[in-house]
Amino acid sequence: MIYRAISANTANVANRELNIDGPLVEYERRIAAGELLDGDACQLGTLWELQRLYDELVANAVACRLDRYTTSEKAGRSRWLWSRFIPQTSYAAMKGLYLYGGVGTGKTMLMDLFFNQLPSNWRKKRIHFHDFMLNVHSRLQKHKGVADPLEVVAGEMADESILLCLDEFMVTDVADALILDRLFRHLFSNGTILVATSNRAPDNLYEGGLQRDLFLQFIATLKERCVVHEIGSSVDYRKMTSTEQGFYFVGKHLSTLINQKFRQLIGEHIAVPQEVEVLMGRKLQVPLGAKGCAYFPFEELCDRPLGAADYFGLFKNFHTLALEGVPVFGLSNKTAAYRFVTLVDVMYENRARLLCSAEGTPIELFDRIVTIADAQKMAPRTSSRSMKSDLSDICVDNELGFAKDRTISRLTEMNSREYLQQHAEMLAEKQAAAIA
């Protein structure tokens, strides 16, 4: 409390005497207005880092070419053209910021607060990591055949956005892991400033992944170009919301019930099979859809070879998902667990609503998913057992073991009264805009 009081006084004095803005000032304003809970010391420490970066960006906005109206498109093309003949680097004058910490510690909220305080005319972009990588792969496909397509993609991205804010930095795909170092070397040499949030410290990214030795250089590059800061809060703010009954049902053989709830959501509309477009020309078949609501058995959405691109495409067309039969996860359905984690991430990013039946509560669904460290505590030999292990279908997987906490937290919040109220307000605003 003393730490918070000092920071509040500092922010208020700075705002009054120097007439500055920034995430720390806005944070204190929201607390005073009752829009946020009184912050803890860990969040305030993070806000000091964000305020420091904010001040540096404001002071160096011209040198960093942040203002899109003073950096002409012609200048951008000319810079890219000359780089074909004369190797150039234009590293930013300051380092970015990499924030990591446990689930529900406010990482996304703090980064968004920082991002929204920045001038709207700046070349800035805030995007979820899944969506960012999908965009990268789509651009690579477009520039297929170019000598170094990653350099071209990085040049395009840097011309569009000098400040890049990536939420939920988590590397699980070997294809992503193998291109990240070269991609970000090009981005940083084009002046890109990175602000990222993650559940994992940089040294723990892609832990145990295929060909991880080739990924280690990216970790070094990341630490070189970003200040690394841990948010050490022990509070999961998402679990402080009040629960709402009626959208998450626990039990087997609830097909009839979920169908009834789905029919209630769509009202007099008739649900029919539909098809939605996803990236790179692919299409996703929706078993039933109507009035912005889509219905899927779990197997159709998570037991098939689908990924983030398919899920993003789905929620560009639907605001509600009725998902039937989410199982308890373990070694036997590990791949489906990864897809379910991605699905929940994409839903949360799009503020979508989830109606589902599951074999257990969010915590029970992931009870058999453990990290190597957890497995060693359970039984010394568990972490080195073969795939033939008969130990209650325990799945030892570090990435999934860390990701499950985020998924449990998000499922809890998505079933809260506050989240569902926000969803209803979002739909009302969209409907009003459509009428207008």
Secondary structure, DSSP 8 states (H G I E B T S, - for coil): -HHHHHHHHHHHHIIIII----HHHHHHHHHHTTSS----HHHHHHHHHHHHHHHHHHHTTTTTT-BTTTS-HHHHHHHHHHHHHS------SS-EEEEEESTTSSHHHHHHHHHHHS-TTB-EEEEEHHHHHHHHHHHHHHTTTSS-HHHHHHHHHHHH-SEEEEES-----HHHHHHHHHHHHHHHHTT-EEEEEESS-GGGTTTT-TTGGGTHHHHHHHHHHEEEEEE-----GGGGS-B-SSSEEESSS-HHHHHHHHHHHHTT---EEEEEE-GGG-EEEEEEEETTEEEEEHHHHHSSS--HHHHHHHHTT-SEEEEEEE---SGGGHHHHHHHHHHHHHHHHTT-EEEEEESS-HHHHTTTEE-HHHHHHH-TTGGG--TT--STT-EE-HHHHHHHHHHHHHHHHHTBHHHHHHHHHHHHHHHHHHH-
